[in-house]
Amino acid sequence: MKVLLHVNYYEGAGKIDTLFDLAKINGCDGVELRQKYRFPDMDQRQYQDKVESLKQKYPEMEITFGCMVDFTGGTAEEVKQQNDVLFGFMDWASCKCGTPVMNMFTGPMIRKDVDYTEFQLNGSGMATEEHYQKAAQGLRIVGDKAASLRMLMALETHNGYLHDLAKPCKKLMEMTAHESIGINYDHGNIILNSNGESIADVFPLLEGKIYYAHLKNLLTFKNSYQVTHLDAGYIDTMEVVSGLKNNLKSGMVAIEYPCPGDGIIAARRDMEYMRFIKNWLKIS
């Protein structure tokens, strides 16, 4: 099982070199970045050139990316334009970075009359059959492109999207029915949804379709939550990794720290914990 460092440990203008150094120093097997760069120090072309140079510097590092096509809410023209951009990026990522899997989203689904944090009412909670049909149709097209590159696409279980929980993910996977399209299992998002499944229930629901995984932890309160270290929250990371041991198509996970705190020390602490878990569970 390869462990990647998510960009949210150390993200911002001028930080990408340090992010790779941080991954290397802490024994990570790679990094997860974003398809689109959103900071003022580089434009998109400069960003991709920088990532390409870092891959040359660290050839052993796996590099994955998060991406989105708004199948559920975009117009046909918008979806076509987004697909064209994504497909060009996938060609580049495969050729220049050797990217084996990408984290994907099918477009935000947020009701205008409720707060974003009422997760159970957004995403799959507001989905119609048309949303599933549009997403499945679009994903099959993306899947064909991914297959041509021997790449996998993994939809993150993320609140505010159709693929927020295991049950809607199962339905979407059955409708999509494409070998290159699977799920990025992130229990740190599922736990925040009042309709969220338990860890034990996720694995039979998504059997054979977990292609990638995000590992993060948090403390949940009545109306809020706080991200913390992998060993310090309410999620039993050991149970999650144990379940992934024989249910992870890409063989890769990314640890996450979407927190404004010290991501440098968090990376060290979380990787130490991951080494302990892998050793305890006898995972190579």
C-alpha positions in Angstrom: 0.0 0.0 0.0 1.5 3.3 -1.1 0.9 6.4 1.1 0.7 9.8 -0.7 0.7 13.2 0.9 -2.3 15.4 0.0 -1.5 18.9 -1.1 -3.6 20.3 1.8 -0.8 19.6 4.2 1.2 22.5 2.7 -0.7 24.4 0.1 -0.3 27.9 -1.2 1.7 30.2 -3.4 5.4 29.3 -3.5 4.9 26.1 -1.5 4.9 23.3 -4.0 8.7 22.6 -3.9 8.5 22.3 -0.1 5.5 20.0 -0.4 7.5 17.5 -2.4 10.4 17.8 0.0 8.0 17.2 2.9 6.7 14.1 1.2 10.3 12.8 0.6 11.6 13.5 4.1 8.7 11.7 5.7 8.9 8.7 3.5 5.7 9.2 1.5 5.3 7.4 -1.8 4.0 10.5 -3.6 1.7 13.5 -3.5 -1.9 14.3 -4.5 -2.3 17.7 -6.2 -5.1 19.5 -7.9 -5.7 19.6 -11.7 -6.2 23.4 -11.6 -3.8 25.7 -9.9 -5.4 28.5 -8.0 -2.7 30.7 -6.6 -1.1 33.9 -8.2 2.5 32.9 -8.4 2.0 30.6 -11.4 -0.4 30.2 -14.3 -1.7 26.8 -15.3 1.1 26.2 -17.8 3.8 27.2 -15.4 2.2 25.0 -12.7 2.3 21.9 -15.0 5.9 22.7 -16.0 6.8 22.9 -12.3 5.1 19.6 -11.5 6.9 18.0 -14.5 10.2 19.2 -13.2 9.5 17.9 -9.7 8.6 14.5 -11.2 12.0 14.5 -12.9 13.6 15.4 -9.6 11.7 12.7 -7.7 11.0 10.0 -10.3 10.0 7.5 -7.7 7.2 9.7 -6.5 3.6 8.9 -7.5 1.6 12.0 -8.5 -2.2 12.0 -8.6 -4.6 14.9 -9.2 -8.1 15.9 -8.2 -10.4 17.0 -11.0 -14.1 17.8 -11.7 -16.6 17.8 -14.6 -20.0 19.2 -13.8 -22.1 16.4 -15.2 -24.9 16.9 -12.7 -25.3 20.7 -13.2 -23.5 21.8 -16.3 -25.0 22.4 -19.7 -24.1 20.1 -22.6 -21.6 22.8 -23.9 -20.1 23.3 -20.5 -19.6 19.6 -20.0 -18.0 19.3 -23.4 -15.6 22.1 -22.7 -14.7 20.7 -19.3 -14.2 17.2 -20.8 -11.9 18.6 -23.4 -9.7 20.4 -20.8 -9.7 17.3 -18.5 -8.8 14.9 -21.4 -5.9 17.2 -22.4 -4.8 17.2 -18.7 -5.1 13.4 -18.5 -2.9 13.0 -21.5 -0.2 15.2 -19.9 -0.5 13.6 -16.5 -0.2 10.1 -17.9 2.8 11.0 -20.2 4.7 13.4 -18.0 3.8 12.2 -14.4 2.9 8.6 -14.9 -0.4 9.3 -13.0 -2.1 5.9 -12.3 -5.3 7.3 -10.7 -7.2 10.6 -10.4 -9.6 11.8 -7.7 -12.8 13.0 -9.4 -16.0 14.9 -8.8 -19.2 15.1 -10.9 -20.3 18.6 -9.9 -21.5 20.3 -6.7 -25.1 19.8 -5.7 -26.2 22.3 -3.0 -29.7 23.4 -2.4 -30.3 27.2 -2.3 -32.7 27.0 0.6 -30.4 25.2 3.1 -27.0 25.6 4.6 -24.1 23.7 3.0 -23.4 22.0 6.3 -26.8 20.3 6.2 -25.1 17.6 4.3 -27.9 15.1 4.4 -30.1 17.6 2.4 -27.5 18.3 -0.3 -25.6 16.0 -2.6 -27.4 12.6 -2.9 -30.0 14.0 -0.5 -31.4 16.2 -3.3 -30.6 13.9 -6.2 -33.1 12.8 -8.9 -32.8 9.9 -11.4 -31.8 12.5 -14.0 -28.7 13.4 -11.9 -27.7 9.8 -11.8 -28.3 9.3 -15.5 -26.3 12.4 -16.5 -23.4 11.4 -14.2 -23.3 7.8 -15.3 -23.4 8.8 -19.0 -20.6 11.3 -18.5 -18.5 9.0 -16.5 -18.6 6.3 -19.1 -17.1 8.8 -21.6 -14.4 9.7 -19.0 -13.9 6.0 -18.3 -13.2 5.3 -22.0 -10.5 8.0 -22.0 -9.0 6.7 -18.8 -8.9 3.2 -20.1 -7.0 4.3 -23.2 -4.4 5.7 -20.8 -4.5 2.7 -18.4 -5.6 5.1 -15.7 -8.3 4.8 -13.0 -10.8 7.5 -12.0 -12.0 7.5 -8.4 -15.1 9.5 -7.3 -14.5 10.9 -3.8 -17.1 10.3 -1.1 -17.6 14.0 -0.5 -20.5 15.9 0.9 -22.3 18.2 -1.5 -21.9 15.9 -4.4 -23.9 13.0 -5.8 -21.3 10.5 -4.7 -21.3 11.6 -1.0 -22.1 8.3 0.7 -21.6 4.6 0.0 -25.2 3.8 -1.0 -25.5 6.4 -3.7 -22.0 5.5 -4.8 -23.0 1.9 -5.2 -26.0 3.0 -7.3 -23.9 5.3 -9.5 -21.3 2.5 -10.0 -24.0 0.1 -11.0 -25.4 2.6 -13.5 -22.0 3.6 -14.9 -20.7 0.0 -15.1 -17.2 0.9 -16.3 -14.1 -0.8 -15.1 -12.0 2.4 -15.1 -14.5 4.2 -12.8 -14.5 3.6 -9.1 -14.6 5.3 -5.7 -12.2 7.2 -3.6 -13.4 6.2 -0.1 -13.0 9.1 2.4 -14.7 8.3 5.8 -13.7 11.7 7.0 -16.5 13.1 4.9 -19.0 10.3 5.4 -18.9 10.7 9.2 -20.1 14.3 8.9 -23.4 13.3 7.1 -26.3 12.2 9.4 -27.1 9.6 6.8 -23.5 8.3 6.7 -22.7 4.7 6.9 -20.4 3.0 9.4 -17.0 1.8 8.3 -18.2 -1.8 8.6 -21.1 -1.1 6.2 -19.1 0.8 3.6 -16.9 -2.2 2.5 -19.7 -4.6 1.5 -21.5 -1.8 -0.3 -18.5 -0.8 -2.3 -16.9 -4.2 -2.7 -14.7 -4.3 -5.7 -15.1 -0.6 -6.5 -12.8 1.2 -4.0 -10.0 2.3 -6.3 -8.3 4.9 -4.0 -8.8 6.3 -0.5 -8.3 9.5 1.6 -7.4 9.2 5.2 -8.1 12.0 7.6 -9.5 12.4 11.1 -11.7 14.8 13.0 -13.6 15.5 16.1 -17.4 16.1 15.5 -19.6 18.4 17.6 -23.3 19.2 17.5 -23.0 21.9 14.8 -19.3 21.8 13.8 -16.2 19.7 13.5 -12.5 20.0 13.9 -9.9 18.3 11.7 -7.1 16.7 13.7 -4.3 14.1 13.3 -4.9 10.6 12.0 -4.5 9.1 15.5 -6.6 11.7 17.4 -10.1 11.8 16.1 -13.3 9.8 16.1 -12.5 7.7 13.1 -10.8 4.4 13.7 -8.2 4.7 11.1 -6.9 1.2 11.9 -10.3 -0.2 11.0 -10.4 1.8 7.7 -6.9 0.7 6.6 -7.6 -2.9 7.7 -10.7 -2.9 5.4 -8.6 -1.4 2.6 -5.9 -4.0 2.9 -7.6 -6.3 0.3 -10.0 -3.8 -1.2 -8.0 -1.1 -2.9 -7.6 -1.4 -6.6 -4.8 1.2 -7.1 -3.0 0.1 -4.0 -2.8 3.8 -3.0 -4.1 6.1 -0.2 -3.5 9.7 0.4 -3.3 11.1 3.9 -5.0 14.5 4.4 -4.8 17.5 6.8 -7.4 20.1 5.6 -6.6 22.3 8.6 -5.0 25.8 9.0 -2.6 24.4 11.6 1.0 23.3 11.2 0.9 20.9 8.3 4.6 20.2 8.4 4.5 18.6 11.9 1.2 17.0 11.0 2.8 15.3 8.0 5.5 13.8 10.2 3.1 12.7 12.9 0.6 11.2 10.5 3.2 9.3 8.5 4.7 7.9 11.7 1.2 6.6 12.5 0.7 5.2 9.0 4.0 3.3 9.3 2.8 1.8 12.6 -0.6 0.8 11.1 1.0 -0.8 8.1 3.4 -2.7 10.3 0.7 -3.8 12.7 -1.5 -5.0 9.9 1.4 -6.6 8.0 0.8 -4.4 4.9 3.7 -4.0 2.6 
